[in-house]
Amino acid sequence: MEEIVATAKSQQVALSSRGNARRALAAARDKLPLADGADPSSEIQSLLEAGQLEEAATMAVQMAETRRGEEAAGVACTVGEGVKQAKHFELAVLCFTTAVLSCPPCDRACWQLCTLSVERRDTAMAPVWLEYIARLLRARGADADSISVYRQLLKMTPRRFDIRELLRTSSLTGTLPD
C-alpha cells in the first residue's frame, strides 16, 4: 500500500508543474477550507455538467484534502472520469491520484490510472500501475485476469525477467506461483 501512495504522490508532484493540473492544485491550496457540514458534491457535479472542468477538479482536490475517505475519493474519481472524457488527461491524473491519496488504495482510481497510463503509453507509470493491478487481481483469486495483465506488463517492459518467468511457470503449471 505504501508503494501505491508513494507512486500517487510522486505522480501528483510531477503534475504540479504542468498546465491546468498546476493551476487546479494551486487554486485548491489557495481556497479557504470547506466548512464543516458543507457538501460540495452537488456543486462539483454542476461544474462538471457546465464544462467547468478545472473548477470541478479544484473543488474535488480541495474536498479530498479536507475530508479524507471514500466519499471524497469517489467524488475525485467521478470528476476524473468526466475530465478524462473531455481529454484533459493531466487533470484526470490529478483527480485519480487525489482519490488514491484520499482513501488508499482506492481501486477505482488505480484502475483508471492504469488505463490512462497504458493508453498514453507512459513507460514510466504504466508498468507500476499494471503490476499493482495484477497483484490486486491475484489477491482476489482472479488468476486468469492477472495473467493477462502480466502479459500486457511484459509487452511494455520486455526485460522484466521476473514477469517472464512468472508467465512461463503459469503456462507450464496452469496456475500462478506464490
C-alpha positions as CSV (number, residue, x, y, z in Angstrom):
1,M,0.0,0.0,0.0
2,E,2.8,2.4,0.8
3,E,4.2,1.9,-2.6
4,I,0.9,2.9,-4.3
5,V,0.6,6.0,-2.1
6,A,4.2,7.0,-2.8
7,T,3.6,6.5,-6.6
8,A,0.5,8.6,-6.5
9,K,2.3,11.3,-4.6
10,S,5.2,11.3,-7.0
11,Q,2.9,11.4,-10.0
12,Q,1.0,14.3,-8.4
13,V,4.2,16.2,-7.7
14,A,5.2,15.8,-11.3
15,L,1.9,17.2,-12.4
16,S,2.2,20.2,-10.1
17,S,4.4,21.9,-12.6
18,R,2.3,21.4,-15.7
19,G,-0.7,23.2,-17.3
20,N,-4.2,23.1,-15.9
21,A,-3.2,20.5,-13.3
22,R,-0.8,23.0,-11.8
23,R,-3.5,25.7,-11.8
24,A,-6.0,23.4,-10.2
25,L,-3.6,22.3,-7.4
26,A,-2.6,25.9,-6.7
27,A,-6.3,27.0,-6.6
28,A,-7.2,24.2,-4.3
29,R,-4.4,25.2,-1.9
30,D,-5.3,28.9,-2.1
31,K,-9.0,28.5,-1.4
32,L,-10.4,28.5,2.1
33,P,-11.0,25.0,3.6
34,L,-14.5,23.6,3.2
35,A,-16.9,24.4,6.0
36,D,-17.8,21.5,8.3
37,G,-21.1,20.0,7.2
38,A,-20.9,21.6,3.7
39,D,-21.4,19.1,0.9
40,P,-19.8,20.3,-2.3
41,S,-20.7,17.2,-4.3
42,S,-23.7,18.7,-6.0
43,E,-21.7,21.9,-6.8
44,I,-18.9,19.8,-8.3
45,Q,-21.5,17.9,-10.4
46,S,-22.9,21.2,-11.6
47,L,-19.5,22.4,-12.6
48,L,-18.8,19.1,-14.5
49,E,-22.1,19.4,-16.4
50,A,-21.4,23.0,-17.2
51,G,-18.0,22.1,-18.7
52,Q,-16.0,23.9,-16.0
53,L,-13.6,21.0,-15.6
54,E,-10.7,22.8,-14.0
55,E,-13.0,24.3,-11.3
56,A,-14.6,20.9,-10.7
57,A,-11.1,19.3,-10.3
58,T,-10.1,22.1,-8.0
59,M,-13.1,21.5,-5.7
60,A,-12.6,17.8,-5.8
61,V,-8.9,18.2,-4.8
62,Q,-9.9,20.6,-2.1
63,M,-12.6,18.3,-0.8
64,A,-10.2,15.3,-0.7
65,E,-7.6,17.3,1.1
66,T,-10.0,18.5,3.8
67,R,-12.1,15.3,4.1
68,R,-10.2,12.1,3.6
69,G,-12.2,9.0,2.9
70,E,-14.3,7.0,0.5
71,E,-16.8,9.8,-0.2
72,A,-14.0,12.3,-1.2
73,A,-12.2,9.6,-3.2
74,G,-15.5,8.8,-5.0
75,V,-16.1,12.4,-5.9
76,A,-12.5,12.8,-7.2
77,C,-12.9,9.7,-9.3
78,T,-16.2,10.9,-10.8
79,V,-14.6,14.2,-11.7
80,G,-11.5,12.4,-13.1
81,E,-13.8,10.3,-15.3
82,G,-15.6,13.4,-16.6
83,V,-12.3,15.2,-17.2
84,K,-10.8,12.1,-18.9
85,Q,-13.8,12.0,-21.3
86,A,-13.1,15.6,-22.2
87,K,-9.5,14.6,-23.0
88,H,-7.9,16.7,-20.2
89,F,-5.5,13.9,-19.2
90,E,-3.4,15.8,-16.7
91,L,-6.4,16.9,-14.8
92,A,-7.7,13.4,-14.9
93,V,-4.5,12.0,-13.5
94,L,-4.6,14.7,-10.8
95,C,-8.1,13.7,-9.8
96,F,-7.3,10.0,-9.7
97,T,-4.1,10.4,-7.7
98,T,-6.0,12.6,-5.3
99,A,-8.5,9.8,-4.9
100,V,-5.7,7.3,-4.2
101,L,-4.2,9.7,-1.6
102,S,-7.6,10.4,0.0
103,C,-8.6,6.8,0.6
104,P,-5.7,4.4,-0.2
105,P,-5.6,2.4,-2.3
106,C,-8.9,3.4,-4.0
107,D,-9.2,0.5,-6.5
108,R,-11.4,2.6,-8.9
109,A,-8.7,5.3,-9.2
110,C,-5.9,2.7,-9.6
111,W,-7.8,1.1,-12.4
112,Q,-8.3,4.4,-14.1
113,L,-4.6,5.4,-13.6
114,C,-3.6,2.1,-15.1
115,T,-5.9,2.6,-18.1
116,L,-4.7,6.2,-18.6
117,S,-1.0,5.3,-18.4
118,V,-1.4,2.4,-20.8
119,E,-3.5,4.4,-23.3
120,R,-0.9,7.2,-23.2
121,R,2.0,4.7,-23.4
122,D,3.6,6.2,-20.3
123,T,6.6,3.9,-20.0
124,A,7.4,5.2,-16.5
125,M,3.9,4.9,-14.9
126,A,2.2,2.2,-16.8
127,P,4.4,-0.7,-15.5
128,V,3.8,0.5,-11.9
129,W,0.0,0.6,-12.2
130,L,-0.1,-2.6,-14.3
131,E,1.9,-4.5,-11.7
132,Y,-0.3,-3.2,-8.9
133,I,-3.5,-4.2,-10.8
134,A,-2.0,-7.7,-11.5
135,R,-1.2,-8.1,-7.8
136,L,-4.7,-6.9,-6.8
137,L,-6.3,-9.4,-9.2
138,R,-4.1,-12.2,-7.8
139,A,-5.0,-11.4,-4.3
140,R,-8.7,-11.6,-5.3
141,G,-8.2,-15.0,-6.9
142,A,-8.6,-13.9,-10.5
143,D,-5.5,-15.6,-11.8
144,A,-6.6,-15.7,-15.4
145,D,-7.2,-11.9,-15.4
146,S,-3.9,-11.4,-13.6
147,I,-2.1,-13.4,-16.2
148,S,-3.5,-11.2,-19.0
149,V,-2.4,-8.0,-17.1
150,Y,1.1,-9.5,-16.6
151,R,1.3,-10.2,-20.3
152,Q,0.4,-6.6,-21.0
153,L,3.1,-5.6,-18.5
154,L,5.7,-7.8,-20.3
155,K,4.9,-6.1,-23.6
156,M,5.7,-2.7,-22.1
157,T,8.8,-4.0,-20.2
158,P,10.2,-6.9,-22.2
159,R,13.3,-7.0,-20.0
160,R,11.4,-7.9,-16.8
161,F,12.7,-11.5,-16.4
162,D,10.7,-12.0,-13.2
163,I,7.5,-11.4,-15.1
164,R,8.6,-13.6,-18.0
165,E,9.5,-16.4,-15.5
166,L,6.1,-16.0,-13.7
167,L,4.2,-16.3,-17.0
168,R,6.4,-19.2,-18.2
169,T,5.7,-21.1,-14.9
170,S,2.0,-20.3,-15.1
171,S,1.8,-21.7,-18.6
172,L,3.5,-24.9,-17.5
173,T,1.6,-25.5,-14.3
174,G,-1.7,-23.8,-15.1
175,T,-1.6,-21.6,-12.0
176,L,0.4,-18.6,-10.9
177,P,3.2,-19.4,-8.5
178,D,3.2,-17.9,-5.0
